[in-house]
Amino acid sequence: MALTPLDIHNKEFTRGFRGYDEDEVNEFLDQVIKDYEMVIRDKKNLEEKVTQLEEKLGHFSNIEETLNKSILVAQETAEDVKGSANKEAKLIVKEAEKNADRIINEALSKSRRISLEVEELKKQAKVFRTRLKMMVEAQLDMIENDDWDELFNQEIDEETEFETENEKELAENKS
């Protein structure tokens, strides 16, 4: 059992024949009581501080635990966001590749179609050229033909004949 300042104060010593000086002992005991009371007060203050610090430590431990959990949740969320972003990026890339393939296929198809049209136009141009050449040659043959000479010679006679026929027709129409 711990000694209290009151125990020290109430302590009675037996007196002996040649004992200690009573005033000196009482004075020393008073000093011990004061010092002991101060130690008890300091102890009580320190115990209160320890209690407060333990409460604060508990509070900060809770905060630390909460922060650690929050950090873990934030890391998991960041990983989820990163994963989602990667998936979305892959989807965008796939979609872009599909669009690029579609555009390339359309361009190739259009290029083939235009190439076929160009070839068809070339064939048509060759046919036209051949026909034109044949027509021009036929016209040249007609120009170079000897029938022109006969035609020029007969023309005078035919013009006279034509005029005579016109005059007859006019005369008939008047009647």
VEXFISE-199282 format. One record per residue (C-alpha): residue number from 1; x negated, y, z negated. Coordinates in steps of 0.001 Angstrom, whole numbers. Layout:
// residues N
BAVO num      c1      c2      c3
BAVO NUM       X       Y       Z
...
***
This chain:
// residues 175
BAVO num      c1      c2      c3
BAVO   1       0       0       0
BAVO   2   -1331    3374    1046
BAVO   3   -2252    5977   -1523
BAVO   4    -190    9169   -1422
BAVO   5   -1159   12631   -2708
BAVO   6    1463   12219   -5437
BAVO   7    -229    8984   -6588
BAVO   8   -3520   10846   -6846
BAVO   9   -1850   13686   -8737
BAVO  10    -134   11406  -11261
BAVO  11   -3120    9198  -11828
BAVO  12   -4114    9057  -15496
BAVO  13   -7524    7842  -16492
BAVO  14   -8209    6256  -19809
BAVO  15  -10399    8276  -22004
BAVO  16  -13610    6993  -23228
BAVO  17  -15963    8180  -25905
BAVO  18  -18388    9608  -23577
BAVO  19  -16208   10034  -20514
BAVO  20  -16242   12519  -17716
BAVO  21  -15408   16169  -18167
BAVO  22  -11621   16312  -17812
BAVO  23  -11504   19753  -16129
BAVO  24  -14118   18731  -13624
BAVO  25  -12289   15502  -12824
BAVO  26   -8955   17394  -12491
BAVO  27  -10544   19991  -10286
BAVO  28  -12074   17276   -8101
BAVO  29   -8740   15433   -7955
BAVO  30   -6961   18660   -6947
BAVO  31   -9473   19061   -4145
BAVO  32   -8992   15417   -3077
BAVO  33   -5200   15931   -3156
BAVO  34   -5460   19014    -912
BAVO  35   -7817   17258    1491
BAVO  36   -5691   14119    1476
BAVO  37   -2504   16140    2143
BAVO  38   -4296   17879    5003
BAVO  39   -5420   14523    6426
BAVO  40   -1843   13192    6146
BAVO  41    -474   16336    7881
BAVO  42   -3118   16046   10586
BAVO  43   -2306   12374   10953
BAVO  44    1416   13146   11239
BAVO  45     715   15913   13808
BAVO  46   -1523   13564   15753
BAVO  47    1106   10833   15633
BAVO  48    3691   13326   16957
BAVO  49    1267   14371   19708
BAVO  50     596   10711   20515
BAVO  51    4369   10125   20705
BAVO  52    4820   13158   22969
BAVO  53    1878   12114   25129
BAVO  54    3192    8559   25339
BAVO  55    6579    9963   26420
BAVO  56    4833   12144   29000
BAVO  57    2703    9204   30062
BAVO  58    5860    7116   30439
BAVO  59    7468    9938   32419
BAVO  60    4400   10290   34639
BAVO  61    4176    6521   35004
BAVO  62    7791    6551   36199
BAVO  63    6971    9387   38580
BAVO  64    3919    7492   39819
BAVO  65    5977    4355   40338
BAVO  66    8664    6355   42117
BAVO  67    6044    8047   44290
BAVO  68    4454    4701   45115
BAVO  69    7848    3318   46084
BAVO  70    8547    6464   48104
BAVO  71    5207    6138   49853
BAVO  72    5948    2499   50662
BAVO  73    9395    3437   51966
BAVO  74    7868    6282   53990
BAVO  75    5226    3922   55407
BAVO  76    7878    1352   56300
BAVO  77   10023    4068   57849
BAVO  78    7035    5380   59778
BAVO  79    6296    1865   61020
BAVO  80    9957    1442   62015
BAVO  81    9942    4799   63805
BAVO  82    6659    3913   65489
BAVO  83    8046     531   66538
BAVO  84   11228    2122   67847
BAVO  85    9208    4732   69721
BAVO  86    7040    2009   71253
BAVO  87   10123      22   72299
BAVO  88   11715    3139   73757
BAVO  89    8493    4023   75560
BAVO  90    8320     506   77018
BAVO  91   11934     772   78147
BAVO  92   11238    4156   79749
BAVO  93    8181    2737   81512
BAVO  94   10187    -275   82748
BAVO  95   12963    2005   83974
BAVO  96   10426    4251   85694
BAVO  97    8797    1218   87317
BAVO  98   12200      -8   88521
BAVO  99   12984    3437   89913
BAVO 100    9562    3617   91546
BAVO 101   10059     171   93086
BAVO 102   13512    1174   94307
BAVO 103   12184    4416   95794
BAVO 104    9284    2587   97453
BAVO 105   11623     -78   98857
BAVO 106   13987    2586  100147
BAVO 107   11073    4461  101724
BAVO 108    9754    1273  103336
BAVO 109   13210     426  104606
BAVO 110   13660    3934  105989
BAVO 111   10187    3776  107524
BAVO 112   11016     444  109230
BAVO 113   14335    1820  110451
BAVO 114   12653    4954  111844
BAVO 115    9934    2822  113414
BAVO 116   12598     684  115128
BAVO 117   14387    3830  116276
BAVO 118   11118    5227  117663
BAVO 119   10467    1970  119518
BAVO 120   14019    2023  120897
BAVO 121   13565    5651  121993
BAVO 122   10275    4705  123676
BAVO 123   12059    1907  125559
BAVO 124   14836    4265  126572
BAVO 125   12290    6871  127681
BAVO 126   10476    4252  129786
BAVO 127   13777    3161  131356
BAVO 128   14717    6804  132000
BAVO 129   11288    7505  133501
BAVO 130   11540    4441  135719
BAVO 131   15033    5384  136884
BAVO 132   14031    9020  137421
BAVO 133   10980    7893  139361
BAVO 134   13124    5578  141467
BAVO 135   15647    8350  142084
BAVO 136   12937   10868  143008
BAVO 137   11291    8304  145303
BAVO 138   14670    7600  146903
BAVO 139   15186   11338  147406
BAVO 140   11691   11665  148897
BAVO 141   12431    8726  151184
BAVO 142   15570   10477  152287
BAVO 143   13665   13709  152903
BAVO 144   10955   11944  154873
BAVO 145   13487   10000  156912
BAVO 146   13672   10731  160650
BAVO 147   17402   11215  160420
BAVO 148   16763   14840  159422
BAVO 149   15385   15621  162793
BAVO 150   18480   14224  164463
BAVO 151   20630   16068  161988
BAVO 152   18979   19387  162744
BAVO 153   19508   18755  166471
BAVO 154   23118   17756  166109
BAVO 155   23916   20510  163790
BAVO 156   24299   23126  166453
BAVO 157   26712   20973  168404
BAVO 158   28581   20005  165299
BAVO 159   28850   23633  164164
BAVO 160   30430   24534  167456
BAVO 161   32709   21557  167212
BAVO 162   33581   22467  163636
BAVO 163   34476   26020  164654
BAVO 164   36670   24785  167448
BAVO 165   38502   22433  165156
BAVO 166   39024   25209  162611
BAVO 167   40475   27479  165259
BAVO 168   42905   24782  166358
BAVO 169   44023   24177  162810
BAVO 170   44587   27883  162257
BAVO 171   46645   28114  165376
BAVO 172   48775   25180  164331
BAVO 173   49299   26601  160915
BAVO 174   50528   29880  162356
BAVO 175   53160   28159  164368
***
